[in-house]
Amino acid sequence: MQSIRKSLWAVLAVSLLVGACTKDEQNVAPTDDNEAITTAILSLTNTANTQEIVTATIENLNTTPDFTKATLNLKANATYSGGIQLYDKTQVPTLDATLEIREKANEHLFVYTPSTSSLLTVTVTDKDTNPAPGPYPLGLTFTLKAGTAATGKLKVQLRHQPNAKDGTATPGTDDLNVDFPVVIGQ
């Protein structure tokens, strides 16, 4: 009987230790994870002709990207007002990641980089609410000035910069890094 009690106490002690270890593992400090993005949509409106709307979409960014609807077909020397929308279609219902980025504007920065400087000029038009020396650019909205007839690419990066945003692309990691093909016609 004595040996059974000792065995029960030993089992109880081990159970408590295992439970304590599991509890400690669950108390890890939360992290500020990158956004999950499966779909990126650029929408542009010609400022001289608001009936001309250009949309480019890249799907399946989490697996094998689909570029079949990704080309930006622009008019030479035209100026466009633009915006970007991001979604996570792995969620049910689909998660509009754009809303979360807007809510966490002080942690995000969109960087738009044309393959050559003569192809496009992109100017971010919205800002976050970071205190001085901010506010800093955000990039959910922008203007885009097309150059002369040419082809190239527009790299779109969403930089995730919690506690590090300084208005430059350097700090942080990429939530999104994708190239949209660009065709500028006459």
MOFENRA-V101514 format. One record per residue. PHI is phi as a letter, one per 30 degrees, with the letter a starting at -180 (none if undefined). OMEGA is omega in radians with two decimals (NA if undefined). Layout:
PHI_OMEGA + PHI_OMEGA
This chain:
none_3.13 + d_-3.12 + d_3.10 + d_3.12 + d_3.12 + d_3.13 + d_3.11 + d_3.10 + d_3.12 + d_3.11 + d_3.13 + d_3.13 + d_3.12 + d_3.12 + d_3.11 + d_3.12 + d_3.12 + d_3.11 + d_3.13 + d_3.12 + d_3.14 + d_-3.13 + d_3.13 + d_-3.13 + d_-3.13 + d_-3.09 + c_3.10 + d_3.13 + e_-3.14 + d_3.10 + c_3.11 + c_-3.02 + d_3.04 + d_3.14 + d_3.04 + c_-3.06 + b_3.09 + c_-3.04 + b_3.07 + b_-3.12 + b_3.01 + c_3.09 + b_-3.11 + b_3.07 + b_3.11 + d_-3.07 + d_3.11 + d_-3.13 + b_-3.04 + d_3.06 + d_-3.14 + d_3.13 + c_-3.14 + c_3.12 + b_3.07 + b_-3.06 + b_2.98 + b_-3.13 + c_3.01 + h_-3.14 + d_-3.13 + d_-3.13 + b_3.09 + c_-3.06 + e_3.10 + c_-3.10 + c_-3.04 + d_3.13 + c_-2.97 + c_-3.02 + d_3.03 + c_3.10 + c_-3.00 + c_3.06 + c_3.14 + e_3.06 + i_3.12 + d_3.08 + c_-3.10 + b_2.92 + c_-3.01 + b_3.07 + a_3.11 + b_3.06 + b_-3.14 + b_-3.11 + b_2.96 + c_-3.08 + d_3.02 + d_3.13 + d_3.05 + b_-0.05 + d_3.14 + e_3.14 + c_3.05 + d_-3.11 + d_3.12 + e_-3.14 + d_3.13 + d_3.13 + d_3.10 + d_3.11 + d_-3.14 + c_-3.09 + e_-3.10 + d_-3.13 + c_-3.02 + b_3.07 + b_3.01 + d_3.10 + b_-3.13 + c_-3.07 + b_3.07 + d_-3.12 + d_2.98 + b_-3.08 + d_3.13 + d_-3.11 + d_-3.06 + b_2.93 + b_-3.12 + c_3.11 + b_3.11 + d_-3.06 + c_3.12 + c_-3.09 + b_3.05 + d_3.14 + c_3.11 + e_3.11 + d_-3.14 + e_0.26 + d_3.05 + d_0.02 + d_-3.11 + c_3.08 + d_3.04 + c_3.04 + j_3.02 + d_3.05 + b_-3.07 + a_2.92 + c_-3.12 + b_3.10 + c_3.12 + d_3.06 + d_3.10 + d_-3.10 + e_-3.10 + a_3.00 + b_3.13 + l_-3.12 + b_3.00 + c_3.08 + d_3.09 + c_3.10 + c_2.96 + c_-3.12 + c_3.11 + c_-2.97 + b_-3.14 + d_3.11 + h_-3.11 + b_-3.04 + d_3.13 + b_3.14 + j_3.09 + c_-3.11 + d_-2.98 + d_-3.07 + d_3.02 + j_-3.10 + b_3.14 + d_2.90 + d_-3.11 + b_3.06 + a_-3.01 + b_3.12 + c_3.03 + c_3.06 + d_3.14 + b_3.02 + b_3.10 + c_-3.14 + c_3.14 + d_NA
